[in-house]
Amino acid sequence: MENPPLPLSLESRVVLVTGGARRVGKAIAIELARRGARLAIHCNSSVEAARDLCALLEERYGTDAEPFQADITEDGAAEDLVDRVTRHFARFGDADDEHVGLIDVLVNSAAVWPEKPLEEFTADDARRCYEVNTLAPLLLARTAGLRMADQPTGGVVINLGDMATAHDGSPYPGYPAYHPSKAAIPGMTRALAIELARRNRRVRVNAVLPGPVICQHLPGEPEEPESRKQHARDVALVATPEEGGYGRAEHVAHAVAMLVENPFLSGVCLPVDGGGRLA
């Protein structure tokens, strides 16, 4: 009996992570760099943090990593960002590498989540959430995905949603402008999976839907309040084996890597919530 095919390798693949300088985006960048990817770390205001992370990835894993600043809500930002990423890695890549000039993976991780009670949030708050959390990922996925469709090797788009806004999730109070913008992610993911596969059956689109996770174990991230750690423990069905027993950003990053590497997964919206939706 033949062995099953191995997962796709991330070695030398070009990966763009939006919002990659901090928190969950940072965890994803670190995990994919650990697996050999070349990283484009997008940031808006966290430019210094993005530079520091790129230096860390290069020192720790010997990978190519470059920061790219952009306000992804601006007109034309998706096209400009993807252009800059592909030009950079084509210029500094190995001419014999089949991935030079390509974008292999897009991770839509950038997000805003303003905390305001229902009585106080404004239309501008909702528009901002929609622009960053919904429209920008859609336009970036279209731009990068159509390029992937022209590549013989295809590519992968990963969208970051929120388990609280999934059909079997439970939205938490205090974020009425945020939740609708993230509730669109599963539908967007399935639609893009169909659209892009029609153009190239080696292009896949998946989503990860995290529950509450702790980010303090990442380099440069601050200690989180004990109340937040306890909340992360309380809302999960299971306890993790790591110290603290709560879900971490690294668990989300591991799920992203799995969805990238498994070539037979598309249109998947994967909860990473410790079973909290069942509790």
Residue frames as qw, qx, qy, qz and C-alpha x, y, z in Angstrom:
[[0.000, 0.888, 0.460, 0.000, 0.00, 0.00, 0.00],
 [0.408, 0.494, -0.028, 0.767, 1.40, 3.41, -0.98],
 [0.267, -0.379, -0.449, 0.764, 1.99, 6.05, 1.66],
 [0.159, 0.879, 0.445, -0.056, -0.49, 8.97, 1.57],
 [0.446, 0.631, 0.020, 0.634, 0.81, 12.17, -0.06],
 [0.436, -0.291, -0.374, 0.765, 2.69, 14.52, 2.19],
 [0.050, 0.894, 0.330, -0.297, 1.28, 17.98, 2.96],
 [0.492, 0.767, 0.033, 0.410, 2.45, 20.80, 0.72],
 [0.630, -0.244, -0.209, 0.707, 5.68, 22.38, 1.88],
 [0.015, -0.978, -0.179, 0.106, 5.82, 26.05, 2.84],
 [0.632, -0.350, 0.261, 0.640, 9.53, 26.13, 2.07],
 [0.262, -0.101, 0.361, 0.889, 10.33, 29.33, 0.11],
 [0.060, 0.680, 0.672, 0.287, 6.64, 30.13, -0.44],
 [0.071, 0.218, -0.069, 0.971, 5.78, 33.85, -0.45],
 [0.275, -0.607, -0.739, 0.101, 3.22, 34.65, 2.25],
 [0.040, -0.425, 0.030, -0.904, 1.52, 37.98, 2.90],
 [0.346, -0.503, -0.733, 0.299, 0.08, 38.36, 6.40],
 [0.079, -0.663, -0.120, -0.735, -2.02, 41.48, 6.92],
 [0.563, -0.711, 0.118, -0.405, -1.93, 42.85, 10.44],
 [0.905, 0.066, -0.377, 0.187, 1.10, 40.61, 10.92],
 [0.263, 0.561, -0.455, 0.640, 3.04, 42.81, 13.33],
 [0.290, -0.316, 0.553, -0.714, 0.99, 42.14, 16.45],
 [0.676, -0.055, 0.480, -0.556, -1.04, 39.56, 18.36],
 [0.841, 0.171, 0.505, -0.091, -2.56, 36.70, 16.33],
 [0.639, 0.760, -0.115, -0.021, -1.12, 37.99, 13.05],
 [0.016, -0.757, 0.645, -0.106, 2.34, 37.87, 14.61],
 [0.665, -0.216, 0.699, -0.149, 1.79, 34.29, 15.79],
 [0.833, 0.480, 0.264, -0.077, 0.79, 33.28, 12.26],
 [0.411, 0.839, -0.353, 0.038, 3.85, 34.95, 10.74],
 [0.283, -0.612, 0.727, -0.131, 6.16, 33.20, 13.20],
 [0.779, 0.015, 0.611, -0.140, 4.60, 29.78, 12.58],
 [0.778, 0.615, 0.125, -0.020, 4.78, 30.08, 8.80],
 [0.207, 0.836, -0.501, 0.086, 8.35, 31.38, 8.93],
 [0.543, -0.432, 0.706, -0.142, 9.24, 28.42, 11.15],
 [0.812, 0.246, 0.529, -0.022, 8.01, 26.20, 8.31],
 [0.569, -0.056, 0.489, 0.659, 10.25, 27.95, 5.78],
 [0.312, 0.811, 0.461, 0.178, 8.01, 30.60, 4.22],
 [0.306, 0.147, 0.024, 0.940, 9.14, 34.01, 3.04],
 [0.121, -0.690, -0.644, 0.308, 7.11, 36.59, 4.93],
 [0.057, 0.444, 0.165, 0.879, 5.60, 39.91, 3.88],
 [0.243, -0.476, -0.671, 0.514, 4.45, 41.52, 7.13],
 [0.012, -0.638, -0.345, -0.689, 1.76, 44.10, 6.49],
 [0.277, -0.477, -0.533, 0.641, 1.14, 46.85, 9.03],
 [0.086, 0.862, 0.328, 0.375, -0.63, 50.18, 9.17],
 [0.205, -0.915, 0.176, -0.300, 0.49, 52.08, 12.26],
 [0.804, -0.516, 0.286, 0.072, 2.69, 49.35, 13.82],
 [0.633, 0.707, -0.307, 0.072, 5.66, 49.97, 11.52],
 [0.052, -0.674, 0.685, -0.270, 8.35, 49.60, 14.18],
 [0.728, -0.173, 0.599, -0.286, 6.80, 46.38, 15.47],
 [0.883, 0.453, 0.072, -0.101, 6.74, 45.01, 11.91],
 [0.406, 0.746, -0.499, 0.168, 10.42, 45.82, 11.43],
 [0.351, -0.520, 0.710, -0.319, 11.31, 44.17, 14.73],
 [0.867, 0.061, 0.432, -0.241, 9.36, 41.04, 13.81],
 [0.776, 0.607, -0.172, -0.006, 11.08, 40.80, 10.41],
 [0.134, 0.706, -0.647, 0.254, 14.47, 41.05, 12.09],
 [0.605, -0.302, 0.653, -0.341, 13.44, 38.33, 14.54],
 [0.911, 0.291, 0.221, -0.190, 12.24, 36.00, 11.76],
 [0.609, 0.696, -0.369, 0.096, 15.44, 36.46, 9.78],
 [0.076, -0.624, 0.705, -0.328, 17.63, 35.86, 12.83],
 [0.653, -0.190, 0.632, -0.373, 15.67, 32.92, 14.22],
 [0.821, 0.280, 0.486, -0.109, 14.70, 31.08, 11.02],
 [0.364, -0.290, 0.575, 0.673, 17.00, 32.49, 8.34],
 [0.381, 0.598, 0.682, 0.180, 14.00, 33.40, 6.20],
 [0.133, 0.254, 0.223, 0.932, 13.36, 36.44, 4.04],
 [0.136, -0.722, -0.642, 0.218, 10.99, 38.82, 5.83],
 [0.193, 0.187, 0.146, 0.952, 10.01, 42.36, 4.88],
 [0.098, 0.554, 0.577, -0.592, 7.57, 44.89, 6.36],
 [0.092, 0.359, 0.545, 0.752, 5.00, 46.57, 4.11],
 [0.077, 0.371, 0.470, -0.797, 3.04, 49.57, 5.38],
 [0.131, -0.265, -0.602, -0.742, -0.42, 50.28, 3.94],
 [0.430, 0.166, 0.450, -0.765, -3.84, 51.57, 4.89],
 [0.142, 0.106, 0.934, 0.312, -5.79, 48.70, 3.37],
 [0.248, 0.667, 0.622, -0.327, -9.03, 50.72, 3.39],
 [0.092, 0.631, -0.211, -0.741, -7.75, 53.17, 0.77],
 [0.781, 0.565, 0.092, -0.248, -8.81, 52.88, -2.87],
 [0.661, 0.636, -0.393, 0.064, -6.31, 50.79, -4.81],
 [0.358, -0.679, 0.603, -0.215, -4.53, 49.63, -1.64],
 [0.898, -0.054, 0.430, -0.074, -5.07, 45.91, -2.33],
 [0.796, 0.579, 0.023, 0.175, -3.54, 46.07, -5.81],
 [0.162, 0.856, -0.398, 0.287, -0.65, 48.25, -4.64],
 [0.575, -0.565, 0.557, -0.200, 0.20, 46.04, -1.67],
 [0.923, 0.096, 0.371, 0.039, 0.15, 42.81, -3.66],
 [0.623, 0.744, -0.112, 0.214, 2.24, 44.45, -6.41],
 [0.069, -0.829, 0.489, -0.263, 4.86, 45.62, -3.92],
 [0.755, -0.364, 0.530, -0.125, 5.07, 42.21, -2.26],
 [0.909, 0.302, 0.260, 0.119, 5.51, 40.29, -5.51],
 [0.455, 0.825, -0.220, 0.252, 8.07, 42.78, -6.85],
 [0.316, -0.765, 0.521, -0.211, 10.11, 42.64, -3.66],
 [0.774, -0.256, 0.578, -0.036, 10.33, 38.86, -3.46],
 [0.824, 0.535, 0.128, 0.136, 10.98, 38.53, -7.21],
 [0.264, 0.881, -0.320, 0.229, 13.90, 40.95, -6.92],
 [0.255, -0.654, 0.660, -0.269, 15.48, 39.23, -3.94],
 [0.928, -0.045, 0.305, -0.209, 14.62, 35.64, -4.81],
 [0.451, -0.310, 0.751, 0.368, 16.70, 32.91, -6.37],
 [0.431, 0.419, -0.384, -0.701, 16.28, 32.97, -10.15],
 [0.307, 0.106, -0.922, -0.211, 16.04, 29.17, -10.19],
 [0.175, 0.198, 0.798, -0.541, 13.19, 29.11, -7.66],
 [0.008, -0.418, -0.778, -0.469, 9.80, 28.33, -9.22],
 [0.196, -0.764, -0.583, 0.195, 8.11, 30.65, -6.71],
 [0.274, -0.279, 0.041, 0.920, 9.97, 33.82, -7.66],
 [0.161, -0.037, -0.332, -0.928, 7.48, 36.51, -8.68],
 [0.451, -0.405, -0.725, -0.328, 4.52, 34.64, -7.23],
 [0.365, -0.347, 0.462, -0.731, 2.33, 35.16, -4.19],
 [0.369, -0.007, -0.927, -0.070, 1.54, 31.76, -2.73],
 [0.346, -0.524, -0.745, 0.224, -0.45, 32.53, 0.43],
 [0.121, -0.493, 0.032, -0.861, -2.52, 35.46, 1.66],
 [0.358, -0.419, -0.758, 0.350, -3.57, 35.56, 5.31],
 [0.153, -0.633, -0.189, -0.735, -6.19, 38.22, 6.02],
 [0.539, -0.341, -0.632, 0.440, -5.54, 38.88, 9.69],
 [0.088, 0.124, -0.152, 0.977, -5.81, 42.68, 10.03],
 [0.299, -0.635, -0.685, -0.193, -8.83, 43.77, 12.06],
 [0.075, -0.308, 0.313, -0.895, -10.29, 46.47, 14.28],
 [0.435, -0.452, -0.778, -0.029, -12.66, 45.80, 17.17],
 [0.082, -0.401, 0.214, -0.887, -13.94, 48.98, 18.83],
 [0.271, -0.377, -0.835, 0.297, -15.56, 48.36, 22.20],
 [0.215, -0.104, 0.073, -0.968, -18.70, 50.49, 22.60],
 [0.324, 0.290, 0.801, -0.411, -22.11, 49.77, 24.08],
 [0.266, 0.503, 0.752, 0.332, -25.09, 49.43, 21.77],
 [0.004, -0.902, -0.381, 0.206, -26.36, 52.85, 22.83],
 [0.214, -0.830, 0.192, 0.478, -23.13, 54.62, 21.85],
 [0.538, -0.076, 0.606, 0.581, -21.64, 53.10, 18.71],
 [0.294, 0.658, -0.046, -0.691, -21.88, 55.25, 15.58],
 [0.822, 0.547, 0.127, -0.095, -22.35, 54.64, 11.90],
 [0.304, 0.808, -0.502, 0.055, -18.70, 55.60, 11.45],
 [0.458, -0.441, 0.755, -0.161, -17.68, 52.86, 13.89],
 [0.817, 0.229, 0.511, -0.138, -19.63, 50.31, 11.85],
 [0.634, 0.763, -0.114, -0.054, -18.23, 51.61, 8.55],
 [0.006, -0.751, 0.657, -0.066, -14.67, 51.40, 9.88],
 [0.619, -0.197, 0.748, -0.133, -15.21, 47.80, 10.96],
 [0.801, 0.490, 0.321, -0.122, -16.74, 46.95, 7.61],
 [0.440, 0.842, -0.307, -0.045, -13.91, 48.60, 5.66],
 [0.071, -0.641, 0.756, -0.108, -11.10, 46.89, 7.61],
 [0.496, -0.168, 0.817, -0.240, -12.68, 43.56, 8.58],
 [0.690, 0.412, 0.573, -0.160, -14.83, 42.80, 5.52],
 [0.567, 0.813, 0.022, -0.130, -14.18, 44.89, 2.43],
 [0.023, 0.794, -0.598, -0.108, -10.37, 45.00, 2.64],
 [0.513, -0.219, 0.829, 0.035, -10.06, 41.19, 3.01],
 [0.704, 0.522, 0.468, -0.117, -12.46, 40.72, 0.09],
 [0.437, 0.877, -0.168, -0.113, -10.49, 43.04, -2.19],
 [0.167, -0.665, 0.725, 0.068, -7.14, 41.57, -1.13],
 [0.647, 0.014, 0.762, -0.035, -8.45, 38.04, -1.67],
 [0.676, 0.686, 0.241, -0.117, -9.70, 39.01, -5.12],
 [0.247, 0.880, -0.393, -0.099, -6.41, 40.64, -6.08],
 [0.244, -0.517, 0.820, 0.007, -4.12, 37.93, -4.74],
 [0.698, 0.137, 0.680, -0.178, -6.52, 35.12, -5.66],
 [0.693, 0.698, 0.073, -0.162, -6.74, 36.12, -9.33],
 [0.169, 0.761, -0.625, -0.047, -2.95, 36.18, -9.47],
 [0.472, -0.263, 0.832, -0.125, -2.88, 32.74, -7.90],
 [0.771, 0.412, 0.421, -0.242, -5.37, 31.60, -10.54],
 [0.568, 0.777, -0.253, -0.097, -2.82, 32.56, -13.22],
 [0.118, -0.640, 0.756, -0.073, -0.07, 30.58, -11.48],
 [0.675, 0.113, -0.703, -0.193, 0.43, 26.88, -12.31],
 [0.315, 0.023, -0.817, 0.483, 1.03, 26.28, -8.60],
 [0.387, -0.691, -0.547, -0.273, -2.19, 28.03, -7.55],
 [0.109, 0.350, -0.433, 0.823, -2.24, 29.38, -4.01],
 [0.387, -0.498, -0.754, 0.182, -4.13, 29.68, -0.75],
 [0.160, -0.533, 0.060, -0.829, -6.17, 32.45, 0.89],
 [0.419, -0.361, -0.759, 0.343, -6.86, 32.25, 4.62],
 [0.215, -0.636, -0.105, -0.734, -9.40, 34.60, 6.22],
 [0.213, -0.069, -0.748, 0.625, -9.53, 35.24, 9.97],
 [0.399, -0.573, -0.431, -0.572, -13.08, 35.38, 11.29],
 [0.204, -0.319, 0.595, -0.708, -14.42, 35.09, 14.83],
 [0.206, -0.200, -0.958, 0.001, -16.14, 32.08, 16.33],
 [0.120, 0.365, 0.554, -0.739, -18.49, 34.41, 18.20],
 [0.429, 0.443, -0.072, -0.784, -20.11, 35.43, 14.91],
 [0.138, 0.084, -0.922, -0.353, -20.36, 31.95, 13.35],
 [0.571, -0.286, -0.456, -0.620, -23.81, 30.36, 12.95],
 [0.772, -0.411, -0.483, 0.031, -23.26, 28.34, 16.13],
 [0.418, 0.154, -0.399, 0.802, -21.30, 31.01, 18.00],
 [0.312, -0.792, -0.501, 0.156, -22.36, 33.42, 20.72],
 [0.286, 0.665, -0.038, 0.689, -21.56, 37.13, 20.19],
 [0.473, -0.371, -0.498, 0.625, -20.18, 38.80, 23.30],
 [0.020, -0.928, -0.370, 0.035, -21.63, 42.12, 24.48],
 [0.324, -0.787, 0.095, 0.517, -20.01, 45.48, 23.93],
 [0.260, -0.317, 0.601, 0.686, -18.94, 45.12, 20.28],
 [0.564, 0.568, 0.532, -0.276, -22.08, 45.76, 18.18],
 [0.389, 0.807, -0.244, -0.370, -20.16, 47.48, 15.36],
 [0.092, -0.535, 0.820, 0.178, -17.59, 44.69, 15.13],
 [0.558, 0.033, 0.818, -0.135, -19.66, 41.51, 15.03],
 [0.700, 0.611, 0.255, -0.267, -21.53, 42.12, 11.75],
 [0.320, 0.792, -0.475, -0.209, -18.23, 42.76, 9.94],
 [0.132, -0.405, 0.905, -0.007, -16.80, 39.42, 11.05],
 [0.674, 0.220, 0.618, -0.339, -20.06, 37.53, 10.54],
 [0.645, 0.669, -0.131, -0.346, -19.50, 38.02, 6.77],
 [0.064, -0.625, 0.758, 0.174, -16.24, 36.04, 6.76],
 [0.536, 0.010, 0.844, -0.008, -17.66, 32.49, 6.47],
 [0.617, 0.662, 0.387, -0.177, -19.93, 33.45, 3.56],
 [0.245, 0.870, -0.355, -0.238, -17.13, 35.35, 1.86],
 [0.303, -0.473, 0.817, 0.129, -14.78, 32.41, 2.28],
 [0.617, 0.244, 0.748, -0.019, -17.16, 29.90, 0.70],
 [0.527, 0.809, 0.170, -0.196, -17.99, 32.24, -2.20],
 [0.101, 0.823, -0.519, -0.206, -14.32, 32.93, -2.92],
 [0.500, -0.247, 0.825, 0.085, -13.49, 29.22, -2.73],
 [0.649, 0.491, 0.581, -0.017, -15.99, 28.56, -5.52],
 [0.365, 0.911, -0.033, -0.190, -15.09, 31.59, -7.62],
 [0.039, -0.770, 0.610, 0.182, -11.33, 30.99, -7.58],
 [0.562, -0.118, 0.815, 0.079, -11.49, 27.21, -8.02],
 [0.664, 0.639, 0.371, -0.112, -13.51, 27.77, -11.19],
 [0.330, 0.900, -0.271, -0.083, -10.51, 29.67, -12.53],
 [0.406, 0.499, -0.744, 0.181, -7.80, 27.35, -11.21],
 [0.852, -0.372, -0.296, -0.220, -8.54, 24.23, -9.18],
 [0.704, -0.018, -0.432, 0.563, -5.26, 24.63, -7.32],
 [0.040, -0.391, 0.227, -0.891, -6.47, 27.82, -5.62],
 [0.466, -0.461, -0.749, 0.097, -8.06, 27.24, -2.23],
 [0.159, -0.522, 0.147, -0.825, -9.79, 29.55, 0.26],
 [0.579, -0.385, -0.698, 0.171, -10.32, 28.71, 3.93],
 [0.224, -0.733, 0.116, -0.631, -11.06, 30.52, 7.18],
 [0.456, -0.108, -0.734, 0.492, -10.07, 30.17, 10.81],
 [0.397, -0.703, -0.225, -0.546, -12.61, 31.25, 13.45],
 [0.370, 0.155, -0.688, 0.606, -10.77, 31.80, 16.75],
 [0.508, -0.755, -0.412, -0.049, -12.30, 31.95, 20.16],
 [0.242, -0.936, 0.221, -0.128, -10.64, 34.01, 22.93],
 [0.889, 0.098, -0.189, 0.404, -6.89, 33.37, 22.95],
 [0.450, -0.840, 0.093, 0.290, -3.96, 34.78, 24.90],
 [0.653, 0.707, -0.088, 0.256, -1.07, 36.49, 23.05],
 [0.326, -0.898, 0.292, -0.042, 1.38, 37.29, 25.84],
 [0.827, -0.266, 0.421, 0.260, 3.69, 34.37, 25.01],
 [0.673, 0.629, 0.175, 0.348, 4.65, 35.95, 21.69],
 [0.556, -0.086, -0.066, 0.824, 7.85, 38.03, 21.49],
 [0.092, 0.139, 0.060, 0.984, 7.17, 41.65, 22.39],
 [0.426, -0.538, -0.497, -0.531, 3.55, 41.16, 23.43],
 [0.191, -0.467, 0.471, -0.723, 2.58, 42.44, 26.90],
 [0.034, -0.124, -0.927, 0.351, 1.32, 40.41, 29.86],
 [0.371, -0.407, -0.496, -0.672, -2.45, 40.07, 29.72],
 [0.440, -0.399, 0.378, -0.710, -4.74, 40.59, 32.72],
 [0.116, -0.049, 0.970, -0.207, -5.54, 37.54, 34.80],
 [0.537, 0.370, 0.450, -0.610, -9.22, 38.25, 34.22],
 [0.600, 0.530, -0.355, -0.483, -8.76, 37.76, 30.47],
 [0.207, 0.319, -0.925, -0.020, -6.83, 34.54, 31.00],
 [0.303, 0.122, 0.833, -0.447, -9.56, 33.24, 33.26],
 [0.616, 0.470, 0.123, -0.620, -12.20, 34.20, 30.70],
 [0.476, 0.481, -0.654, -0.338, -10.28, 32.31, 27.99],
 [0.025, 0.120, -0.974, 0.188, -10.26, 29.25, 30.26],
 [0.403, 0.239, 0.631, -0.618, -13.90, 29.57, 31.27],
 [0.624, 0.479, -0.024, -0.618, -15.35, 29.79, 27.75],
 [0.403, 0.403, -0.783, -0.251, -13.46, 26.76, 26.40],
 [0.923, -0.170, -0.135, -0.316, -14.71, 23.21, 26.73],
 [0.924, -0.008, -0.196, 0.328, -11.18, 21.81, 27.06],
 [0.361, -0.875, 0.250, 0.206, -7.98, 22.85, 28.81],
 [0.650, 0.655, -0.373, 0.094, -4.76, 23.01, 26.83],
 [0.899, -0.210, -0.220, 0.316, -1.72, 21.07, 28.06],
 [0.421, 0.469, -0.206, 0.749, 0.43, 24.21, 28.10],
 [0.263, -0.252, -0.533, 0.764, 0.93, 26.25, 31.25],
 [0.243, 0.128, 0.076, -0.958, -2.21, 28.24, 31.98],
 [0.316, 0.296, 0.896, -0.095, -4.55, 25.81, 30.25],
 [0.384, 0.710, 0.246, -0.536, -6.03, 28.50, 27.98],
 [0.717, 0.555, 0.324, 0.271, -6.06, 28.91, 24.22],
 [0.366, -0.589, 0.220, 0.686, -3.12, 30.78, 22.77],
 [0.421, 0.745, -0.194, -0.480, -2.49, 32.71, 19.57],
 [0.041, -0.448, 0.854, 0.263, -0.10, 29.91, 18.61],
 [0.459, 0.233, 0.848, -0.126, -3.03, 27.47, 18.44],
 [0.505, 0.756, 0.200, -0.366, -4.67, 29.70, 15.85],
 [0.158, 0.736, -0.555, -0.354, -1.40, 29.92, 13.92],
 [0.304, -0.182, 0.930, 0.102, -1.07, 26.13, 13.86],
 [0.539, 0.508, 0.637, -0.215, -4.58, 25.84, 12.40],
 [0.378, 0.826, -0.140, -0.394, -3.70, 28.36, 9.68],
 [0.031, -0.556, 0.784, 0.274, -0.60, 26.38, 8.74],
 [0.444, 0.103, 0.889, -0.040, -2.61, 23.16, 8.54],
 [0.529, 0.689, 0.407, -0.282, -5.20, 24.74, 6.23],
 [0.249, 0.799, -0.407, -0.365, -2.40, 26.04, 4.01],
 [0.104, -0.464, 0.863, 0.169, -0.52, 22.77, 3.83],
 [0.498, 0.204, 0.836, -0.108, -3.40, 20.34, 3.31],
 [0.048, 0.159, -0.534, -0.829, -4.14, 20.44, -0.46],
 [0.202, -0.351, -0.845, -0.350, -7.62, 18.91, -0.15],
 [0.142, -0.623, -0.596, 0.486, -9.21, 21.54, 2.10],
 [0.054, 0.157, 0.236, 0.958, -11.17, 24.44, 0.62],
 [0.432, -0.485, -0.348, -0.677, -14.23, 26.35, 1.75],
 [0.620, -0.348, -0.639, 0.295, -13.50, 25.27, 5.34],
 [0.201, -0.730, 0.143, -0.637, -14.38, 27.59, 8.25],
 [0.693, -0.054, -0.657, 0.293, -12.48, 26.01, 11.12],
 [0.485, -0.824, -0.013, -0.292, -13.36, 26.89, 14.73],
 [0.589, 0.191, -0.555, 0.555, -10.32, 27.20, 16.99],
 [0.376, -0.597, 0.070, -0.705, -12.15, 27.80, 20.24],
 [0.016, -0.234, 0.873, -0.428, -11.36, 24.84, 22.48],
 [0.207, -0.365, -0.898, -0.128, -14.87, 23.54, 21.86],
 [0.036, 0.189, 0.418, -0.888, -16.33, 26.65, 23.45],
 [0.439, -0.014, -0.352, -0.827, -19.23, 26.73, 21.00],
 [0.608, -0.201, -0.746, -0.180, -20.42, 23.46, 22.59],
 [0.258, -0.050, -0.698, 0.666, -20.04, 24.53, 26.21]]
